Amino acid sequence: MCSNSLDSKDVALIFGASGITGWPLMRECLSYPSKNTFSRVLGLSNRPLSRETAYLPDDPRLEIYTGIDLLDKDQTRQTLETIPAIGEVTHVYFVAYTGHGRTAEELVRLNSALVDHALLALKKLCPRMKFFTLQTGGKGYATAGVPWPPAPWKEDLPRLPEPYASKIFYYAVYDVMIRHAAGSSWQWSEIRPSYLPGFTPHHNAMSIAHSLGLFIAFYRSVKGAGATCAFPGTPGSWEALHSDSSQDVVAHFHIYTSLHGDKTHGRSFNVADGEGTSWKVKWPIVCNYFGLKGVGPSAQVAGELQGTKWLLAQKYLWSAWAKDNGLKGDVLENMQWDILDTALSLPLRIDYDLGASREIGFQETMDVGKGFLVAFDRLRRAKFLP
Ligand SMILES: NC(=O)c1ccc[n+]([C@@H]2O[C@H](COP(=O)([O-])OP(=O)(O)OC[C@H]3O[C@@H](n4cnc5c(N)ncnc54)[C@H](OP(=O)(O)O)[C@@H]3O)[C@@H](O)[C@H]2O)c1
């Protein structure tokens, strides 16, 4: 059985290093829980990525390797083989994901292939591997077409029944991991964030902090500093509890879990910033960041378009606004607004129970809304937000 003692010979490897969880993992592995935890941190991604444009520290322990295509089994192994001393890897964080917008069946097929190819290569090339974390999420708890279980959601909720189960790629990637773990010496955990405010070095159309920040910043430009911004959802979605899993907290949780295999091996964990929260608490905070007064949905003016419907009606202003603010001209066009819409309009309680993560000793919390503010700062620095 693996030991998880901290020693500077431990080497971290991150699949999906340019993503919303992979990016903070590259940074945090350099210093959390201590600077001595890992002697090397290897970040792997598909598209080109430079340390400078990714705002990553100039730390010689951080090595970035791009061009890996996890959809290709042979190329995955060959790319890993080119990494010097790949056999030293001890801790692996799997936060790659592909296929957004494809059918549920394709998401199952494509994402299963990513995990399968990574693990086939790791088992061949990384004999010192101690721990593997797999990120999934909350979409395995509920889906359209079946009654939603009461929240707060706990990890031991049963899987959804067929015909839904076989369309949930989280179940599929988990099963791939379990198949590879059988008979192997390494340990594993499945990690389930909820809404994930954060920064990515590439434009990320699904990023809720980016879409929300763009909406509020644009609203401020049109309505003026200090204007009132009515919450564009409903009274139900204003109050409904949900969880935020900010990118630094999620990154810390991956690392923590991988270093405490005696308590975490073979288990699934929710991860979040703290107890369930609501837009009622967060809306004034995120609006204030952009110099607006965020108020509830009762302040909506009857007959006026709200939220993304209002934003889409201003499309003729988008390109000039983006350029005036030093942003890429098509940044608003390239956002996936339906994701923000859903987040702001869901009237159901979907927060997480954090009992399991607390029981293993992970006590980190983040103030309500702070994950968004940190992400806004990072997005501004990269000129993704004005
Ligand atoms: N984002 C959220 O709000 C959220 C919330 C809860 C759960 N989750 C779950 O968390 C998991 C990870 O998603 P994420 O959102 O953190 O990831 P993400 O931000 O979408 O990033 C995906 C990463 O995977 C890499 N990748 C994509 N295709 C690849 C390929 N063929 N070969 C190698 N690498 C490839 C990307 O590299 P390039 O950038 O180089 O293409 C990128 O680094 C998913 O299961 C997702 O459903 C996400």
The ligand as an SDF file (V2000), in Angstrom:
LIG
                    3D

 48 52  0  0  0  0  0  0  0  0999 V2000
  -15.9860   24.4560  -14.9210 N   0  0  0  0  0  0  0  0  0  0  0  0
  -16.9380   24.2570  -14.0220 C   0  0  0  0  0  0  0  0  0  0  0  0
  -17.6820   25.1810  -13.6690 O   0  0  0  0  0  0  0  0  0  0  0  0
  -17.0980   22.8850  -13.3980 C   0  0  0  0  0  0  0  0  0  0  0  0
  -17.8920   22.7640  -12.2380 C   0  0  0  0  0  0  0  0  0  0  0  0
  -18.0270   21.5060  -11.6550 C   0  0  0  0  0  0  0  0  0  0  0  0
  -17.4170   20.4100  -12.2260 C   0  0  0  0  0  0  0  0  0  0  0  0
  -16.6820   20.5520  -13.3760 N   0  0  0  0  0  0  0  0  0  0  0  0
  -16.0470   19.3500  -13.9460 C   0  0  0  0  0  0  0  0  0  0  0  0
  -14.6550   19.3860  -13.7230 O   0  0  0  0  0  0  0  0  0  0  0  0
  -14.0000   18.5670  -14.7060 C   0  0  0  0  0  0  0  0  0  0  0  0
  -12.8450   19.3490  -15.2840 C   0  0  0  0  0  0  0  0  0  0  0  0
  -13.3980   20.4350  -16.0080 O   0  0  0  0  0  0  0  0  0  0  0  0
  -12.8890   21.9280  -15.9070 P   0  0  0  0  0  0  0  0  0  0  0  0
  -14.0860   22.8180  -16.1360 O   0  0  0  0  0  0  0  0  0  0  0  0
  -12.0610   22.0890  -14.6840 O   0  0  0  0  0  0  0  0  0  0  0  0
  -11.9430   21.9620  -17.1890 O   0  0  0  0  0  0  0  0  0  0  0  0
  -11.7550   23.1140  -18.2640 P   0  0  0  0  0  0  0  0  0  0  0  0
  -11.5990   24.4390  -17.6100 O   0  0  0  0  0  0  0  0  0  0  0  0
  -12.8200   22.9750  -19.3150 O   0  0  0  0  0  0  0  0  0  0  0  0
  -10.3510   22.6860  -18.8880 O   0  0  0  0  0  0  0  0  0  0  0  0
  -10.2400   21.5250  -19.6300 C   0  0  0  0  0  0  0  0  0  0  0  0
   -8.7960   21.1160  -19.6850 C   0  0  0  0  0  0  0  0  0  0  0  0
   -8.7200   19.8690  -20.4090 O   0  0  0  0  0  0  0  0  0  0  0  0
   -7.7240   20.0060  -21.4190 C   0  0  0  0  0  0  0  0  0  0  0  0
   -8.0660   19.1830  -22.5760 N   0  0  0  0  0  0  0  0  0  0  0  0
   -9.1790   19.2500  -23.3390 C   0  0  0  0  0  0  0  0  0  0  0  0
   -9.1190   18.3400  -24.3170 N   0  0  0  0  0  0  0  0  0  0  0  0
   -7.9260   17.7030  -24.1860 C   0  0  0  0  0  0  0  0  0  0  0  0
   -7.2810   16.6790  -24.9030 C   0  0  0  0  0  0  0  0  0  0  0  0
   -7.8320   16.1000  -25.9760 N   0  0  0  0  0  0  0  0  0  0  0  0
   -6.0560   16.2830  -24.4940 N   0  0  0  0  0  0  0  0  0  0  0  0
   -5.4730   16.8520  -23.4050 C   0  0  0  0  0  0  0  0  0  0  0  0
   -6.0440   17.8170  -22.6720 N   0  0  0  0  0  0  0  0  0  0  0  0
   -7.2620   18.2480  -23.0690 C   0  0  0  0  0  0  0  0  0  0  0  0
   -7.7400   21.4830  -21.7930 C   0  0  0  0  0  0  0  0  0  0  0  0
   -6.5330   21.7970  -22.4270 O   0  0  0  0  0  0  0  0  0  0  0  0
   -6.4450   23.0170  -23.4910 P   0  0  0  0  0  0  0  0  0  0  0  0
   -6.8540   24.2490  -22.7530 O   0  0  0  0  0  0  0  0  0  0  0  0
   -5.0290   23.0270  -23.8750 O   0  0  0  0  0  0  0  0  0  0  0  0
   -7.4040   22.6830  -24.5870 O   0  0  0  0  0  0  0  0  0  0  0  0
   -7.8880   22.1080  -20.4210 C   0  0  0  0  0  0  0  0  0  0  0  0
   -6.6470   22.1670  -19.7890 O   0  0  0  0  0  0  0  0  0  0  0  0
  -15.0950   18.1950  -15.7270 C   0  0  0  0  0  0  0  0  0  0  0  0
  -15.5490   16.9150  -15.4380 O   0  0  0  0  0  0  0  0  0  0  0  0
  -16.1720   19.2090  -15.4620 C   0  0  0  0  0  0  0  0  0  0  0  0
  -17.4670   18.7510  -15.8500 O   0  0  0  0  0  0  0  0  0  0  0  0
  -16.4680   21.7720  -13.9450 C   0  0  0  0  0  0  0  0  0  0  0  0
  1  2  1  0
  2  3  2  0
  2  4  1  0
  4  5  1  0
  4 48  2  0
  5  6  2  0
  6  7  1  0
  7  8  2  0
  8  9  1  0
  8 48  1  0
  9 10  1  0
  9 46  1  0
 10 11  1  0
 11 12  1  0
 11 44  1  0
 12 13  1  0
 13 14  1  0
 14 15  2  0
 14 16  1  0
 14 17  1  0
 17 18  1  0
 18 19  2  0
 18 20  1  0
 18 21  1  0
 21 22  1  0
 22 23  1  0
 23 24  1  0
 23 42  1  0
 24 25  1  0
 25 26  1  0
 25 36  1  0
 26 27  1  0
 26 35  1  0
 27 28  2  0
 28 29  1  0
 29 30  1  0
 29 35  2  0
 30 31  1  0
 30 32  2  0
 32 33  1  0
 33 34  2  0
 34 35  1  0
 36 37  1  0
 36 42  1  0
 37 38  1  0
 38 39  2  0
 38 40  1  0
 38 41  1  0
 42 43  1  0
 44 45  1  0
 44 46  1  0
 46 47  1  0
M  CHG  2   8   1  16  -1
M  END
$$$$
